[in-house]
């Protein structure tokens, strides 16, 4: 499965804590979205990421908007682990990438 990350899931320590390994990926971009920041209050996520503000994306009315990030190949079990890591402000959807493929991505709920 493909997972696109524009935020903390790109951090090695977050990957090790969430998936038990470091992921390999390729640079790509999310099409039709724009990025903002979200304050995280979940103590476990704060402990893992070490960051109080995390990026979050919202659909844009401008189809030329893009958000840079990394696309990773992960297993179904790792996708479930990513679901557990993300706080309720995020919702997983399948979206178009600049490379022409599609991937799961966490967007604003």
C-alpha positions in Angstrom: 0.0 0.0 0.0 1.1 3.6 -0.6 1.1 6.2 2.2 1.9 9.8 1.5 3.3 11.8 4.4 3.9 15.6 4.5 4.5 15.7 8.2 5.8 13.7 11.2 5.5 10.3 9.6 8.6 11.3 7.7 10.6 11.5 10.9 12.8 8.4 11.5 12.0 8.2 15.2 8.2 8.4 14.6 8.5 5.6 12.0 10.5 3.4 14.4 8.0 4.0 17.2 5.0 3.6 14.9 6.1 0.8 12.5 9.1 -0.8 14.2 11.3 0.1 11.3 12.5 3.0 9.1 10.5 3.4 5.9 11.9 4.0 2.5 10.1 6.4 0.2 10.3 8.8 -2.7 9.6 12.5 -2.9 6.2 13.4 -4.3 3.5 16.0 -3.9 -0.2 15.9 -2.9 -2.3 17.6 -5.6 -5.2 20.0 -4.8 -4.4 20.5 -1.1 -2.8 23.2 1.0 -1.0 22.9 4.3 -1.5 24.6 7.7 -0.6 23.7 11.3 -2.5 21.9 14.0 -1.7 22.1 17.8 -1.3 18.6 19.2 -2.4 17.9 22.7 -2.3 14.1 22.8 0.5 13.2 25.3 1.5 10.0 23.4 1.8 11.7 20.0 3.7 14.6 21.6 6.1 12.1 23.2 6.7 10.2 20.0 7.0 13.2 17.6 8.6 15.7 20.0 6.6 18.4 18.2 3.6 20.4 19.5 2.5 21.7 16.1 2.0 19.2 13.3 1.2 20.0 9.7 -2.3 19.2 8.4 -3.7 19.6 4.9 -7.1 20.7 3.7 -8.6 20.4 0.2 -8.0 23.5 -1.8 -10.3 25.2 -4.3 -7.2 25.7 -6.5 -6.3 22.4 -8.3 -2.8 23.7 -8.8 -2.1 23.8 -5.1 0.3 21.1 -4.0 1.9 19.9 -0.7 5.4 18.4 -0.9 6.2 15.1 1.0 7.2 11.5 0.7 5.3 8.4 -0.6 6.1 5.2 1.3 5.3 1.6 0.6 3.8 0.0 3.7 1.8 -3.1 4.8 -1.8 -3.2 5.7 -0.7 -3.7 9.4 1.5 -0.6 9.2 -1.4 1.4 7.8 -3.4 0.3 10.8 -0.5 1.5 13.0 -0.5 4.9 11.3 -4.3 5.1 11.9 -3.6 4.6 15.6 -0.8 7.2 15.6 -2.9 10.0 14.0 -5.2 12.0 16.4 -8.9 12.4 15.7 -8.3 15.8 13.9 -6.9 13.7 11.0 -8.9 11.5 8.6 -7.4 9.1 6.1 -8.4 9.4 2.4 -7.0 8.3 -0.9 -5.7 11.2 -3.0 -3.9 12.0 -6.2 -0.2 12.6 -6.3 1.8 14.7 -8.7 3.6 11.6 -9.9 0.2 10.4 -11.3 -0.4 7.7 -8.7 -2.7 7.6 -5.7 -1.9 7.1 -2.0 -3.5 7.1 1.4 -3.0 10.5 3.1 -4.2 12.0 6.4 -6.2 15.2 5.9 -8.1 17.5 8.2 -11.2 15.7 9.6 
